[in-house]
Amino acid sequence: MTDKPEALEVTVQFQPSGRQVSVPAGTRLSDAAEQAGVQLNLPCGGHGKCGKCRVSVLTGEISDLAGDERDHLTEAELAHGVRLACCARALGNCAIYVTPTARVIGDKTLSEDLVRSVELRPNVRQYHVEVLPPSLEDQRSDFRRLVDDLEPLSGPLHGTVSALRGLPTALRKDGHRVCATFVGNRLVDVDPASTPPRCLGAAVDIGTTTVVAYVMDLLTGEQLATAAAHNPQARHGADVISRIEHSTTHTDGLAELQREAADVVNEVIEIALGKFDGRHQHIYEMTVVGNTCMQHLFAGLDPHYLARSPFIPVTSDPIRMSPDDCGVKMHPRGRVCCLPVVAGFVGADTVGVILAADMTSRTDPVLAVDIGTNGEVALWSGEKLLVASCAAGPAFEGVQIQYGMRAAPGAIEGVSFVDGDLCISTIDDRPAVGICGSGIFDAMATLLESGMCDPMGRMLNGQVPEGMAANLSRRLDGEGPQRKVLLATEGNGAGAENIYITQRDVREIQLAKGAVRAAIEVLLKEAGLTADDLGEILLAGAFGNHINPASAVRIGMLPDVPLDRIRGVGNAAGAGAILALLSIDERGRATEIAHQATHLELSGRLDFQMTFADTMLFPGAS
Amino acid sequence: MTDKPEALEVTVQFQPSGRQVSVPAGTRLSDAAEQAGVQLNLPCGGHGKCGKCRVSVLTGEISDLAGDERDHLTEAELAHGVRLACCARALGNCAIYVTPTARVIGDKTLSEDLVRSVELRPNVRQYHVEVLPPSLEDQRSDFRRLVDDLEPLSGPLHGTVSALRGLPTALRKDGHRVCATFVGNRLVDVDPASTPPRCLGAAVDIGTTTVVAYVMDLLTGEQLATAAAHNPQARHGADVISRIEHSTTHTDGLAELQREAADVVNEVIEIALGKFDGRHQHIYEMTVVGNTCMQHLFAGLDPHYLARSPFIPVTSDPIRMSPDDCGVKMHPRGRVCCLPVVAGFVGADTVGVILAADMTSRTDPVLAVDIGTNGEVALWSGEKLLVASCAAGPAFEGVQIQYGMRAAPGAIEGVSFVDGDLCISTIDDRPAVGICGSGIFDAMATLLESGMCDPMGRMLNGQVPEGMAANLSRRLDGEGPQRKVLLATEGNGAGAENIYITQRDVREIQLAKGAVRAAIEVLLKEAGLTADDLGEILLAGAFGNHINPASAVRIGMLPDVPLDRIRGVGNAAGAGAILALLSIDERGRATEIAHQATHLELSGRLDFQMTFADTMLFPGAS
């Protein structure tokens, strides 16, 4: 016997990725995560200061609560086994669930291919002015001496009283040479010309699941940094309806959701600013896109009537706010502008897509499909703009798919049918831990192609048809509603899980793709067009760039057009927010688009229901 | 001997009125003041709660400090013998100085004769709307359903986010019948149509000495109430220069003066609201006039460069503020608008006079003279608008006059030369306690008329000329610089003081009236006019209505025009603020006036100095 026993090795498994690692007992969960290749959000560097690395202990023995944890966790969280990964230590084998806020989002969400080159005409302007010193012959006020020469260029200018309070001193500090910053026609800052402030703006896309910020240099139009984080409101439910419910059934529920929205916006901007040592107070303007519900929650507007027929927003106009109105960190005299929405379920994100894709400038018909947590479809006929929304997104985001996950290392992102078997690829070539959106499309297409699923959406029922390759037939498993197809057996170490696509998953995919396709068909019919008339189909949304167009056509979500007419356009909503930030002309066009758009409310339409019954089926196998 | 001695009677004298009263020892100073006919400002009813009834103990024995007093008085005030009249008790004979904040102002300051009948077009509008309920066929947002029918009348309307927050509930509370309140094009309130809020506005004139508020019904244009109070900034000095000095030489001096300005504005509005049980939150807009310095202090703008050549204001444009910007009590989404100024010493009060008198609409030349704590002169030539300021006011307000006082009961307000003697009249026919502005003009004119003072401003030097009535000659007193003329021997009880006008007073009057007249002459010359060309001379300012035009001409402050061309127009600056509150057209005209006006800076002009040397003298005795 020895005085000091060998350190006990324990196994820590992380969910939802399923990764696990063997570490000495007493290892911090954050260190275990690092070794397991699970990226945690540790803005404070793992010092128990920020409380972001929340995890839930599913099973196993963990160290007692540390003081820092008590400061960050609520009673309810403690009761549910929530801990901070940077404080809690694994004492025995355990299973740990990494909460959305604790996960790091990869840059795959952040593409904004559609930021067109536009004339830089931001609403924020900085002028370097050498002001004439006053005299008995020129007794103009400080403000007049500053702006009299600018107004012929800019139109009438006004002073905010707080900027005027600093004007006399700033004007005389540097020999009457100043840098004057205006938001719209309002003077918000006067600094000595020798130390001008940076002139930054933030474009923010508040998604139901993910919040993305782009910090832009408004003098050059350059994108300085971008960052993303999970929307912490997700703890009240993945979809907008459960958040609306939370806001109406809980005292201060709306205030809570508003604060969460503001907090995550502040967080993503802070992360982005950190990448180039930027400062909040140099952000003079923020443009915001999001679906109508997300914008309502961010602005603290009552979303109650969004969730019930006839689905009425409080306002569809642009919402202009001060930083104090919504609790965001930026220049105190800066302005927040939420882009206009079209309807209760066609939000500023869709307006952003239409703007970024410049759809209404085109002469040929074009269709945009934005698949996020909800699905929106916009059709420009060449003359008319029609939009509709449908419940589509969650399945494609992996939410209602048994082994679904977000696009992160180890996610199956591609599935193909090669040499009589399925061939999978994962993000970063890591061992497979789940399947993300693009993988779901491919897997479904491959099941159809291989005959493992029929056009009605029925998987093979264990009975392998004659002639099916052995490689394929060994993937079939289960009976009846439990039927499933094995996609991957990889994983990491002992206890690695098989990744399947199940019969239930196929039904979810049918519902989702059927709804999107039915919306497309109703819009085409309303415009008197057919799919052949479409010059292009644009796929927007976080994974619009990653979907294989052939798979989208194969499963019937998109009509059967030549594949070169289908184009992924990345986070086009975010691109719209950027354009509206960089150019007031583009911002004005966003309002025109929202006015111009005709919203088709599908929920009450018989033709939608009829079409949906058809589009739920898969196209006949080739 | 008795156990309980008779209550000792003590004499309490109040300054500056000089009134005194005999009361039992132990009487509260506020009760003594009431018996002496000295009106104190006791908003809290004399319960030690508001701290307004500050008095200074000049001499005598007073009770020890009560707890309530300690709560209200600063260390500095306690060191200077400041007490609350409602707490302190007279234990022996004493002399008490009533501070300006403690005095009550009579309604004589509040005339606003010039409020013209204008088309009621306030910036605040209330609409009673029956909004169509939403349906699947009409999915317009709540805000759109509210404003779509209004915009053809009003132009584009926007929602403030805080008003939008209450919109869905308000809209559905009363069967979609609402009262919507807009300030400018901003929705600020939505109430059920059955309980519409009052729609009030406040016009405020922030004078160096007196602050006046007019509370108006913006739906009818009716003046609901008015109130006035002394400007508490007076404790830092009676003139604007000493306040500017205070703001620059004391840490937080500007913040202190700003707060005092906001406090007194809140106070006068509260008094006015109290007269009809009105509420602060129903005041949606406030227009403010004041001289340039008062407006700077109210807006918290640095007045430093106003006080030094070349006398530059921070801004001459209208200053638009939120209630929070300046700390005033009104509807939280209401707006404050300070009217534009012309120059460092020609403020929005002068703009208000020119607007109220509608000078620039006239075809004949017209002159306006505004005598407050400073003097401003405006000349409309029929084509051009010229303005100038001069140091004139304090003497006429009684400040630099030995027995001078504000227009209050007991002030000598008129002096005439009847039957070979001076005949005086006092306000409210009370025993004379001092002399106010109109009395100073009359007294000076009478001294000249009677030969007791020569055109050079020399009083008779004790040597009574032959033929002078005995009544007059017995009024002469003193020698050399101590020469003086007895105006009144009245007073109240023992120790009543004689009221004199002194040689030094005459010199002060010469300087003041000479400056005003010189300004008039320079303006006339600049416009190529003479006094004969003037269709009218308007006398504005608190006592413009009370000056005898004949006296103003007799002492040479005004040119010798037929007396029916001279008209007192009361508080025309306040009338201008009212007009700007009732009509955005009039408000726009105020800005035009400020732009249009040519300011003549007299301080550097040789012709002003030359003219002043002449105009300091009195016209030759008739």
Interface residues (C-beta under 8 A of the other chain):
Chain A: P134 S135 L136 D138 Q139 R140 S141 D142 F143 R144 H158 G159 V161 S162 L164 R165 L167 P168 T169 A299 G300 L301 D302 H304 Y305 S309 P310 F311 I312 P313 V314 T315 S316 D317 I319 R320 M321 D325 C326 V341 A343 G344 H599 E601 S603 G604
Chain B: P134 S135 L136 D138 Q139 R140 S141 D142 F143 R144 H158 G159 V161 S162 L164 R165 L167 P168 T169 A299 G300 L301 D302 H304 Y305 S309 P310 F311 I312 P313 V314 T315 S316 D317 I319 R320 M321 D325 C326 V341 A343 G344 H599 E601 S603 G604
